[in-house]
């Protein structure tokens, strides 16, 4: 049996073409009800960070645990994405309305579920409809219907139908993201629901995409058809198109008994004055009356002087020229100036913008009279005021709606009623959103709905209501050369940012043409399927999780150099000359024996080794100084023989090891020294050598002894005591030489102490900071972890600069993808293996037990970490021309990619080709912006267009912007700020471990701080964007952060207690830093100056930020699961979902413990979704003891000793 549906829909959408002849067949099937849809368009955007749902599971080394976790999360994401309607039992009624989505707000309301009791006239029309297609025309309460939106109707009608039918009823509206649903999702809903309540547009799309056929629909009901007006096809040929008859009840008295008609009262008022110019109007008209962008405001203020009165007329200026509205007026000026040409903004436009600012200042300084003063209100408004005072002068349940023809009137009246002394009036406003309106006169759909909710609950009892509310336009249409050109702007993170259509003579045709061309482009790029649904899944780099792509725990055997190559050079014959190095002992306290200096002779001159400690007697720290002597010593055969005998005697008498006298095979010789004090390099080795002791040992094998005594060594006691420490000393010298050999193999010039530190791994889990170290090798000196931290940061900056200079046309997403492929551990590991870096890693400390092992076990991540440590060591070692030169060379060597070919810092400059937008002459507005920003930050731009780009938000249409948006510069600036902050912490806190450094760096580079800094520096007022919600977010955040600063009593951490800023604010700070860097010719000193002047003052005392990172929910969750519960089988995943409520695309995050989802969170970005999910998971865990946790989630990680590192993701 074929399935069929019935649709009941209210018409509010343009349905075009012959397909709109909708036959209604009588057959057994399902019913669908459709209501009017007046929602705003879906402005979908996404956040590229932290979406973990598309990891490459085919890579070797990916654990079964992670595969299971990914599958679990993907299943959850699919469920949440396809859930469709928000079910009432899932609502969070305890949350305030401000934290609920619009759909939740609608569902939260009591939507009048009741029993159907059909009237006689309704039954009459129903019988007619059974015989033929019928359009019923019945009188209705127009007032009630006007103020109810389609979302509410969908819920309300579905609720009533569910209460009166024994069939399942589904309700759908555009805000649920239905345009993203696939055919399979719709089929599931059709199978599940016999009756569907939806909008006309949803049915239209289902038919166009072949998700449903007319043959499947049994009954189709159109409600709210009175909204089909003007050129709507139903308004022109409703009967013909639907093959229907218009009918009404035959007995109108029955209808009048049910439908209540409103009681009309007429309030008379005196004749209105003719429009006139108020004093403020005259002042503004004299100076700014010629400005086209203010024409609409002048027109409204002129008419308002008559209709509303002089107070209302003047207050219109205060709203229209407010600070948050000026950017749009300035944008209109630029648009007008560029409407006929593509050249730069002329100086006249720059002057117009300055005049707008001047007009705003005049309005701010103007003293407005009180509306209570006689003559300030028109007779009409005065009568309205008296009537409202009559009703609302005392406590009352009365509500009223004041209808206006214009939204400006509604807004001004709302402000007036808030100002007037009417005790119990609670005014609100409900207006729509249209393009071309005066700035400051729009509200969002969410604000519209909240106004309705507040009016319904009584929080608002006097509603100023604009009769016409229309949907927001989603295209930018500009007149160019007598025609119209439309630009389609897709979401910020889309793989295709948009398209500019072909010129057309009408705006509507230009929009349709651009939309059609965009669909073709998306289809060409395989982003739309056969049903014209999006099949785009965020492009994720193949190596985006590269730090997890190599297994930190898995080790392999690698070759290891146990002796430096220097010892083997020039062997094969007895030497004729040797080079001396004096070894001096500096104990920290009294030793049990005197330790005399030793003279170490080698075939080649040794480098100057850094001093290092050893421990003698009962752990007395003793510093070892090595002093290479400048002069070599020429030896006779006899003198060489004496040195050889002494050296062999030391090994025999002190260490009980016997070797043949073969000087041609020896690498070094030991000798006693005459002097006790430290030597200087200019000493002659022949003069300081203790020849007497040397010859005495050569000539006597041992001291004669009797039966009562034992033989004694001829080596002096002080020298013998020093020789006892020689194995530890030569072990450290070997380590230095091998590290030097490793750097030479890479052609790096690195300080010896840093080279050894970079190659030193002193435990099995060196990389696990603050964890209990396993098999610690004592006496190896510093390990690589701090240098790795520094090198990782420089690696990020260097590759960011290289990609920025070599790929100027890439977008931010491509930069991130390519950088990840360069800096990921897998790439570093592969490069290190090719260059055999593993040979030089020091993984074993000194041991008196002889070993000849030539292999050692290393984890892949260890080898990658050593690469980053080598970059850090190269950075601290400086360079021949610029202090970054050697580090730049190290990056090129270790990333081994054509994307980074620089050998020194200045190569970046030579690789950078100045783009056209940077070279062009700046217009007046850009010059003015530079002056303003220079006053605040003291940096003068050579290229003002760079600053313009840094302050241009991605939402700003390219048709208006002469520069690219800030995303490229933000990518660059992010790495620069990271570098300058890390260098500061690294230098100030030489003994802090990398985890401490990372946690405190998080505070310095966090979006939370940088957003506050943007407001502190006043940069937020210069951002150019095209988004009303963004404007509101910036304004609200700026007010909150400024209030927090004012109440902080000079505390510098006031920003930590406020809400998170809109992401555009930290982005513009990073973009500004990137712009300064490029403008200065890649001069890092200007970045350091910016840091010293504007960032460091907040972080002089890092102790106040000790808990900043630990307070982060994600970090806290990780620590709690690992340390308190001993669990290792958990993860935090995030993935993108379709948008609802016309908002940006949401991201779902989930915490999974032993394959059980314990908490979820949704937000506009992966970062904030993870925070919410972590907070909810912590709330769940708060109620569990360790034992209860193990029972509930069957966790046996602690017992099984499972030490695999969890896939927790990142905190920030």
Secondary structure, DSSP 8 states (H G I E B T S, - for coil): ----EEEEEE--S---SGGG-------S-EEEEEE-------------TT--TT--TTSTT--HHHHHHHHHHHHHHHHHHH--S--GGG--TTS-GGGS-HHHHHHHS----------HHHHHHHHHHHHS-EEE-----HHHHHT--HHHHHHHHHHHHHHH-SS-EEE--GGG-GGG--HHHHHHHHHH-SEEEEEHHHHHHHHHTTSS-GGGEEEEEEE-GGG--TT-HHHHHHHHHHT-EEE--S-HHHHHHHS-------------------HHHHHHHHHHTT-GGGHHHHHHHHHHHHHT-HHHHHHHHHHHT-HHHHHHHHHHHHHHHTSS--S---HHHHHHHHHHHHHHHHHHH-----TTSTTSS-HHHHHHHHHHHHHHSS-----EEEEESSHHHHHHHHHHHHHS--TT--EEEE----TT--TT----HHHHHHHHHHHHHTS--EEEEES-------EEEEEETTEEEEEEE--TT-SS-EEE---BSSHHHHHHHHHHHHHHHHHHTT-B-TTS-B-------TTTTHHHHS-SS-EEEEE---S-GGGGTT-SS--SEEEEEEEEEEESS--SS----EEEEESS-------EEEEETTTEEEEEEEEEEEEEEE--HHHHHHHHHHHHHHHHHTT-------GGG-SEEEEEBS--S---TTS-HHHHB-HHHHHHHHH-SS----TTS----SS-HHHHHHHHTHHHHHHHHHHHHHHHHHHHHTT----HHHHHHHHB--STTTTSTTS--SS--TTS---THHHHHHHHHHHHHHHHHHHHHH-TT--HHHHHHHHHHHHSHHHHHHHHHHTTGGGG-B-----SS-----EEEEEHHHHHHHHHHHHHHHHHH--SSSTTHHHHHHHHHHH--TT---SSTHHHHHH----HHHHS---HHHHHHHHHHHHHH----S-HHHHHHHTB-TTS-TTT-SS--THHHHHHHHHHHHHHHHHHHHHH-TT--HHHHHHHHHHHH-HHHHHHHHHHTTGGGG-B---HHHHHHHHHHHHHHHHHHHTSTT-TTGGGGS----HHHHHHHHHHHHHHHHHTTS-HHHHHHHIIIIIGGG-S-GGGGTTTTTTSHHHHHHHIIIIIS---SEEEEEEE----TT----EEEEEEETTEEEEEEEESSHHHHHHHHHHHHHHHHHT--HHHHHHHHT--HHHHT-----B-----
